[in-house]
Amino acid sequence: MALESSTVYKCLEKKTLILGFEVVDLFLMSVLLCVLNFVFVDSSMKLFFTFGPVAIVAALLRIMKMGKAENYLLHWIRFQIAPGVFKAWPRATSPNALLKIKQKGKYARRKSR
């Protein structure tokens, strides 16, 4: 009876990169290219005005993301959109809520005896 084996790929957790850019980065650059192409459709310098800013954004993304974690741009955008203050507990309805709890508890019973 022979032992069954199958091939296992070693890099399942490796980032998906195309020319050194993540998929989110490429999506951002392609959206920028589409918008600029639409805006400068009748310009005589269309090639310069569409691909120039995209090349600058690509260079800035490459420099900015050097040494950063995976999907850094996506997490940064979510952080900028999120509310300014994160709270673990909802706001108290009354400023004397703690005082009312103490009065209902053992402290109130001691005073009544």
C-alpha positions in Angstrom: 0.0 0.0 0.0 1.6 3.3 -1.2 1.4 6.5 0.7 -0.7 9.2 -1.0 0.9 12.6 -1.3 0.0 16.0 -2.8 1.9 19.1 -3.6 1.6 22.0 -1.2 2.5 25.5 -2.1 4.8 27.3 0.3 3.7 30.9 -0.2 0.0 30.8 0.6 0.3 33.8 2.9 2.3 36.0 0.4 0.9 39.3 -0.7 -0.5 39.6 -4.2 1.6 42.1 -5.9 1.6 43.3 -9.5 4.7 45.3 -10.5 5.3 45.8 -6.7 1.8 47.3 -6.1 -1.1 45.8 -4.2 -4.5 45.4 -5.8 -5.9 48.4 -3.9 -3.1 50.6 -5.1 -3.6 49.6 -8.7 -7.4 50.2 -8.3 -6.7 53.7 -7.0 -4.3 54.5 -9.9 -6.7 53.1 -12.5 -9.6 55.2 -11.1 -7.3 58.3 -11.2 -6.3 57.5 -14.8 -9.9 57.0 -15.9 -11.0 60.3 -14.3 -8.1 62.3 -15.8 -8.7 60.7 -19.2 -12.3 61.8 -19.0 -11.4 65.3 -18.0 -8.7 65.9 -20.5 -10.4 64.2 -23.5 -10.0 67.1 -25.9 -6.6 68.4 -24.7 -3.6 68.5 -27.0 -1.4 67.3 -24.1 -3.7 64.5 -23.1 -1.0 61.9 -22.7 1.1 64.2 -20.4 -1.9 65.2 -18.3 -3.3 61.7 -17.8 -0.2 59.6 -17.3 1.9 62.2 -15.5 -0.1 62.5 -12.3 -0.7 58.8 -12.2 3.1 58.2 -12.5 3.6 60.7 -9.6 1.0 59.0 -7.5 2.6 55.6 -8.2 6.0 56.9 -7.1 4.5 58.5 -4.0 2.7 55.3 -3.1 5.9 53.3 -3.5 7.8 55.6 -1.2 5.0 56.0 1.3 4.3 52.3 1.7 7.9 51.2 2.1 8.1 49.0 5.2 4.3 49.3 5.9 1.9 46.5 6.6 -0.3 44.8 4.0 -3.3 46.9 2.8 -1.9 50.0 4.5 -3.7 52.4 2.2 -7.0 50.7 2.8 -6.6 50.9 6.6 -5.4 54.5 6.4 -8.5 55.5 4.4 -10.8 53.7 6.9 -9.1 55.5 9.8 -9.6 58.9 8.1 -13.3 58.2 7.5 -14.0 56.8 11.0 -15.3 59.0 13.8 -12.8 61.0 15.8 -13.5 59.3 19.2 -14.0 55.6 19.9 -15.9 54.7 23.0 -16.0 51.4 24.9 -19.2 52.3 26.8 -22.2 54.3 25.8 -22.6 57.8 27.4 -24.2 57.9 30.8 -27.8 59.1 30.7 -27.5 61.0 34.0 -24.5 62.5 35.7 -25.6 61.0 39.0 -25.9 57.4 37.7 -23.2 56.1 40.0 -24.8 57.8 43.0 -28.1 56.2 42.3 -26.5 52.8 42.1 -24.9 53.2 45.5 -28.1 54.3 47.0 -29.9 51.2 45.7 -27.1 48.9 46.9 -25.6 48.0 50.3 -24.9 51.6 51.2 -28.6 52.5 51.3 -29.3 49.4 53.5 -26.7 50.4 56.1 -28.3 53.9 56.5 -31.8 52.5 57.0 -30.9 50.1 59.9 
